[in-house]
Amino acid sequence: MGSLSVWHWLVILFWLVVVLVPGWRIASKAGFHGAWSLLLLVPVLNLLAVWAFAFVRWPTERPS
């Protein structure tokens, strides 16, 4: 087994950008810290995170 080629790293980087950037923005707009989007990189936790964000009361919706 050899090391990963440059193309593999480019695909990994592309996937990170495609997943993390929108996830970070969505979490920030919802009133949560953007670092919650890192859960999207973990298998199974990503599904739980999407369901949690779909059904939890967002801080931006709470009355002040």
PyRosetta script that sets phi, psi and omega in degrees:
from pyrosetta import init, pose_from_sequence

init()
pose = pose_from_sequence("MGSLSVWHWLVILFWLVVVLVPGWRIASKAGFHGAWSLLLLVPVLNLLAVWAFAFVRWPTERPS")
pose.set_psi(1, 126.6)
pose.set_omega(1, 178.7)
pose.set_phi(2, -95.3)
pose.set_psi(2, -178.2)
pose.set_omega(2, 177.7)
pose.set_phi(3, -80.9)
pose.set_psi(3, 168.5)
pose.set_omega(3, 179.5)
pose.set_phi(4, -72.6)
pose.set_psi(4, 141.5)
pose.set_omega(4, 179.0)
pose.set_phi(5, -80.0)
pose.set_psi(5, 174.7)
pose.set_omega(5, 179.0)
pose.set_phi(6, -61.2)
pose.set_psi(6, -37.0)
pose.set_omega(6, -178.9)
pose.set_phi(7, -64.8)
pose.set_psi(7, -37.5)
pose.set_omega(7, 176.8)
pose.set_phi(8, -62.6)
pose.set_psi(8, -44.1)
pose.set_omega(8, -179.7)
pose.set_phi(9, -65.8)
pose.set_psi(9, -36.2)
pose.set_omega(9, 177.4)
pose.set_phi(10, -66.0)
pose.set_psi(10, -38.6)
pose.set_omega(10, 177.1)
pose.set_phi(11, -65.8)
pose.set_psi(11, -42.8)
pose.set_omega(11, 178.2)
pose.set_phi(12, -62.3)
pose.set_psi(12, -45.9)
pose.set_omega(12, 179.1)
pose.set_phi(13, -62.4)
pose.set_psi(13, -43.6)
pose.set_omega(13, 178.5)
pose.set_phi(14, -60.6)
pose.set_psi(14, -44.6)
pose.set_omega(14, -179.7)
pose.set_phi(15, -63.7)
pose.set_psi(15, -40.9)
pose.set_omega(15, 177.9)
pose.set_phi(16, -61.2)
pose.set_psi(16, -42.4)
pose.set_omega(16, -179.7)
pose.set_phi(17, -67.9)
pose.set_psi(17, -41.9)
pose.set_omega(17, -177.9)
pose.set_phi(18, -66.2)
pose.set_psi(18, -32.1)
pose.set_omega(18, -177.8)
pose.set_phi(19, -91.0)
pose.set_psi(19, -46.7)
pose.set_omega(19, -170.9)
pose.set_phi(20, -76.6)
pose.set_psi(20, -40.6)
pose.set_omega(20, -176.4)
pose.set_phi(21, -62.6)
pose.set_psi(21, -50.7)
pose.set_omega(21, 177.8)
pose.set_phi(22, -66.0)
pose.set_psi(22, -37.9)
pose.set_omega(22, 178.7)
pose.set_phi(23, -61.5)
pose.set_psi(23, -41.3)
pose.set_omega(23, 179.1)
pose.set_phi(24, -63.6)
pose.set_psi(24, -44.0)
pose.set_omega(24, -179.3)
pose.set_phi(25, -66.8)
pose.set_psi(25, -40.3)
pose.set_omega(25, 179.3)
pose.set_phi(26, -64.3)
pose.set_psi(26, -45.5)
pose.set_omega(26, 179.2)
pose.set_phi(27, -62.8)
pose.set_psi(27, -40.2)
pose.set_omega(27, 179.3)
pose.set_phi(28, -66.0)
pose.set_psi(28, -42.8)
pose.set_omega(28, 178.9)
pose.set_phi(29, -67.0)
pose.set_psi(29, -27.5)
pose.set_omega(29, 179.3)
pose.set_phi(30, -79.2)
pose.set_psi(30, -9.8)
pose.set_omega(30, 178.8)
pose.set_phi(31, 98.3)
pose.set_psi(31, 6.1)
pose.set_omega(31, 178.1)
pose.set_phi(32, -100.9)
pose.set_psi(32, 164.8)
pose.set_omega(32, 175.8)
pose.set_phi(33, -71.1)
pose.set_psi(33, 139.0)
pose.set_omega(33, -176.7)
pose.set_phi(34, -62.9)
pose.set_psi(34, -20.6)
pose.set_omega(34, -179.0)
pose.set_phi(35, -64.3)
pose.set_psi(35, -16.2)
pose.set_omega(35, 175.5)
pose.set_phi(36, -61.5)
pose.set_psi(36, -20.6)
pose.set_omega(36, 179.6)
pose.set_phi(37, -68.3)
pose.set_psi(37, -17.0)
pose.set_omega(37, 177.3)
pose.set_phi(38, -63.5)
pose.set_psi(38, -22.5)
pose.set_omega(38, 176.2)
pose.set_phi(39, -64.0)
pose.set_psi(39, -21.6)
pose.set_omega(39, 179.7)
pose.set_phi(40, -68.0)
pose.set_psi(40, -14.9)
pose.set_omega(40, 180.0)
pose.set_phi(41, -87.6)
pose.set_psi(41, -12.4)
pose.set_omega(41, -176.2)
pose.set_phi(42, -99.4)
pose.set_psi(42, 121.6)
pose.set_omega(42, 179.8)
pose.set_phi(43, -58.4)
pose.set_psi(43, 148.6)
pose.set_omega(43, -177.3)
pose.set_phi(44, 72.2)
pose.set_psi(44, -48.5)
pose.set_omega(44, 176.9)
pose.set_phi(45, -64.8)
pose.set_psi(45, -29.7)
pose.set_omega(45, 178.7)
pose.set_phi(46, -64.1)
pose.set_psi(46, -39.5)
pose.set_omega(46, 177.9)
pose.set_phi(47, -67.4)
pose.set_psi(47, -41.4)
pose.set_omega(47, 177.7)
pose.set_phi(48, -64.2)
pose.set_psi(48, -38.8)
pose.set_omega(48, -180.0)
pose.set_phi(49, -65.8)
pose.set_psi(49, -42.1)
pose.set_omega(49, 178.7)
pose.set_phi(50, -62.9)
pose.set_psi(50, -43.7)
pose.set_omega(50, 178.5)
pose.set_phi(51, -65.1)
pose.set_psi(51, -40.3)
pose.set_omega(51, 179.6)
pose.set_phi(52, -63.6)
pose.set_psi(52, -45.0)
pose.set_omega(52, 179.6)
pose.set_phi(53, -67.0)
pose.set_psi(53, -28.3)
pose.set_omega(53, 179.9)
pose.set_phi(54, -71.9)
pose.set_psi(54, -33.9)
pose.set_omega(54, -171.5)
pose.set_phi(55, -113.5)
pose.set_psi(55, -9.7)
pose.set_omega(55, 178.3)
pose.set_phi(56, -78.1)
pose.set_psi(56, 151.6)
pose.set_omega(56, 175.1)
pose.set_phi(57, -74.9)
pose.set_psi(57, 122.5)
pose.set_omega(57, -177.5)
pose.set_phi(58, -77.8)
pose.set_psi(58, 142.4)
pose.set_omega(58, 178.4)
pose.set_phi(59, -57.1)
pose.set_psi(59, -28.6)
pose.set_omega(59, 179.7)
pose.set_phi(60, -73.6)
pose.set_psi(60, -16.4)
pose.set_omega(60, 178.4)
pose.set_phi(61, -90.5)
pose.set_psi(61, -17.8)
pose.set_omega(61, -176.0)
pose.set_phi(62, -70.3)
pose.set_psi(62, 140.6)
pose.set_omega(62, 177.1)
pose.set_phi(63, -67.3)
pose.set_psi(63, 143.1)
pose.set_omega(63, -178.3)
pose.set_phi(64, -85.4)
pose.dump_pdb("model.pdb")
